[in-house]
Amino acid sequence: MFARLTAEGAANRVEGPLLFLRRTLDVGYNEAVEVEGSDGIVRLGRVATVDDDTIVIEVLDDTAGLALAGTRVRFFGEPLKFNVGYGILDRVFNGVGEVIDGGPPIAAEKSMSIDGLPMKPVAREAPKDFLETGVSAIDLMNSLVRGQKLPLFSGGGLPHDQIAMSIAANARLPSAEAQEFAIVFAGIGVPHESAEYFQREMERSGALERSVLFLNLASDSSAQRLLTPRYALTAAEYLAFHEGKHVLVILTDMTNYCEALREVSASRGEVPSRKGYPGYMYSDLATLFERAGRIKGMPGTLTQLPILTMPNDDIGHPIPDLSGYITEGQIVLDRDLHRRGIYPPVKVLPSLSRLMKDGIGEGMTHRDHPALAAQLYAAYARAQQARILASVVGEDGLTEVDRQFLEFGSHFESNIIAHAEPRPVEDSMAVGWEGLKHLPRNELHRLSDAQIEQHLGHHDQPAEE
Amino acid sequence: MSQAIIEWVSGPVVRARPEGAFVMREAVRVGEQGLLGEVIRIKESEIVIQVYEDTTGLRPGIQIEGSGQPLSVRLGPGILGGTFDGLLRPIADISVDGPWVKPGAIEHVAADFYFMPQVAEGDALTPGAIIGRVKPARGREQRILVPPGTSGVVEELVAEGEYRDDVPLCQLRNEDDKRHPVTMSHQWPVRRPRPVSARLPSDEPMLTGQRVIDCLFPVARGGKAAIPGGFGTGKTVLLETLAKWCNADVIVYVGCGERGNELAGLLEEFAELEDPRTGRLLLERTVLIANTSNMPVAAREASIYTGVTVAEYFRDQGYDVALMADSTSRWAEALREVSGRLGELPGEGGYPAYLSSRLADFYERAAKVRTLAGETGSVTLMGAVSPPSGDFSEPVTSHTRRYIRSFWALDTHRAHARFYPAIHPLHSYSTDAGRLARWWHAEGCTHWEELRTRFLTLLDEQARLERMARIIGKDAMPPRQRFILMCAELLNEGFLRQSAFSEIDRSASPARQAVMMRIIGEFIEQAERVVADGVLPEAIAQLPVFRRLMRMSEEIPEGQWEEFSELSDELDKSMVGLVTSNQQTGEA
């Protein structure tokens, strides 16, 4: 190891996760450090601000036990790095990239900066190619495309953990490329029991074999929480762009990440923006989410499925709001559907996949998939309108056509959205067409006559007055 | 040049101790890497610099070099068809230095162009005059201008041929006997509007091929429009659609703090699609300024000005230019972030108090003009606004509203039903519509203004009736009101909805828009008559011709005028048939 610069006895203030040093050394912004207290514990940190006489260190572990006297700070002279290598699959790490599954450390093949580098827009290849999750509400209505970032907007008490695990176990590519598929799963600020659930579940389903698991517990320091997704994405970038795999990154729960961002920002004394979150939260989240994508001339892809819980189920809260402006769509879970026992409780109207059109259709799923999804959307939106109308004037006040839409709405929720077992996309499309048979043909404005003939033709039309 | 020494670094903001004089908005180079920055505040013993690149590794003691010039970009024939960062530096090919953005100086590479002079030695030229043309390998012909502020008599003019864009093509000797070389490219400060000889009233629409815009809420050449909408309402898709199909000569697309994948998709599509008017690739008429959300924040602030400066450069050559900015909210947030780091007193929503005047600076650069060379050109600005949680009362939307002329409000409910473009007809407006009616009437769509008013009234009535239906139920409404709802449904589904991904319908020519407008107008008129005669609206909705009208936008392509007239005939016959059968049942 090369010699590192060390500052000793320079500390003059500790506040929350921040350590203030007199500037006795020439160090740069954002470089990594190690802080060793008089208690002998080594803590990781990074340089948050430097000016002429002060260096502010953001300590990534608990600062309890740190004293001004006897604290040594070692400067790495470079940003934080993560050592990655071939053996990374099937391993479990903590939030700062240390092995916690009892196995040996991984043989480092590359040392990569955890902040990554922004991809040049011209180097990106536009995401296409369908990625099947086994969930109809996603595959059929809001298809996920390789290289996309599509978050799950959930709420406390909704089964997002279960959905995440089911996707981790069942996500698949067209069979020929199956072995090139890998999952990076990061639990960010998750409670102990959830962390155990994730680990157990992934071992049970066999998903762990093709996965890398990062676990940052709710009890870990919040500064560490800011690094967990960065370590996870660095591992994913290694797998995607060095080993050429198709990587799906599941980050849960991004709300904990944003809370940590607010906490650290407040302790730095920054001017808060909406609801106390720092003004740069959009840019900060973008540095994570924008790491999804594909690069021209490289075989791998990096797809992200971040999960966040909307505080108080409010989609206008800064966390889901800013995320929604960065990600390529969102899948929204709904408490009402959950209460009615519909699993997965996906509320399809506010859900959206912006890149869907590039991943479905001829040669990918089915030629008529786009029209089917558009027609289902239009019909379900109309069903919701009929439902609002019926809740005021009663079903009797509806026209015959509106009543048919009302019926379609319930059928859609309980037969198309809800399903217990993972469903291949072909089956999802079949139940979709089946559902449209409940509606008069005249109302199917998003389908051409030929499509109606082919998919709905050989059945009798429902009775019309 | 003046120098300074860094004292303090926080994100993109750097404070330094100056040695020598700096001026406000002066461009500077920071450190060995030569990171580009701009002076944004000056005190006696301190200057504050906003750095446009990643500041990792910067530390006190590092040297800053002043340039003596305001932040400028290099304008020349090489920019059309290219992709640039927020400071108009080419984003180099990935084969050169890999797929990642790295901080540090990007040197401009000079290129060769074939120059054809249009002036002769001894001619006296005024600022902005055209000295010749170049024909780049890609893209349209361009004109070489005398930079504004320079004039004189032509000397040492080169012959027609290939020249590098940074060698002098001629010298201009001015009255003080000084000689100014004129090259193909010249520098221009991004924050200073380029001069024009006069601003002209705009009386011609910028056609977008989108019915809801062209027919209901048009934008004039030299106009300015805002597209506010919460996430998922289709701002980006709409802006991209406009960039593809609007009838401008040059498109400047500024991706400001938005998604990388979208820009990649845009680049791919533009490299494949053809401009229907010229038959050339769309990419060849486009300048893409890409500053995605993960690229340095401060450059986002500059990218808007860079974009509009490029647009003005092409306008000065006599072209009609359209600039799309996606999204101005990200630009405002960059202002807010820098302002916060400077410790300025925050205004509404945490934005600096000068937000409004900065927005005005930007939008006021839209205009139809007579250029210094006497030609007509225009810059039309279209900015997306991303209001937090879709709330239009927030500062960026409400200030933007004060400066624009067309307001295309995107609606969450329409977007949820996958009704695109999700422009809400009751919340949107266009102050240019009255002036542009004359253009449509001259084009042969003589009832344009009348139909437009009819459609808007119908949609307004629909909203009112739907509120009523929630109380009394649709069944209880009289036939005339049910007829209004039916017409409004046809207008929405058959006319205003337009899929950006449908090959037939992604762009509609004015002629096709006019014929569709007319047919729907006919339908409303005839249906109104038969309903008055006692035919139930439901009977009309059951007619096969009604479904054909609903789907005409997706089924009758451009140029199939016979199909439209057949549809019109079928409409007449069906209506007559309805009345007859109604009378028969009445008699029986």
Interface residues (C-beta under 8 A of the other chain):
Chain A: R23 D26 V27 G28 Y29 N30 E31 T49 V50 D51 D52 P79 D115 L117 P118 M119 K120 P121 V122 A123 R124 E125 A126 P127 G147 Q148 E270 V271 P272 S273 R274 G279 Y280 Y282 S283 A286 T287 F289 E290 R291 A292 G293 I295 K296 G297 M298 I315 G316 H317 P318 D321 L322 G324 Y325 I326 E328 G329 Q330 L349 P350 L352 R354 L355 K357 D358 P370 A374 Y377 A378 A381 R382 I388 L389 V392 V393 G394 D396 G397 L398 T399 D402 N442 H445 S448
Chain B: E7 W8 V9 S10 G11 R15 T55 T56 G57 L58 R59 P60 G61 T83 I91 A92 D93 I94 G98 P99 W100 V101 K102 G230 F231 G232 T236 V237 G255 G257 R259 G260 N261 E262 L263 A264 G265 L267 E268 A290 T292 S293 N294 M295 V297 R330 E333 R336 E337 G340 G343 P346 G349 G350 S386 P388 S389 G390 D391 T412 A415 H416 A417 R418 F419 A469 R470 I471 I472 G473 K474 D475 A476 E493 F501 E538 A541 Q542 R547 M550 R551 E554 E555
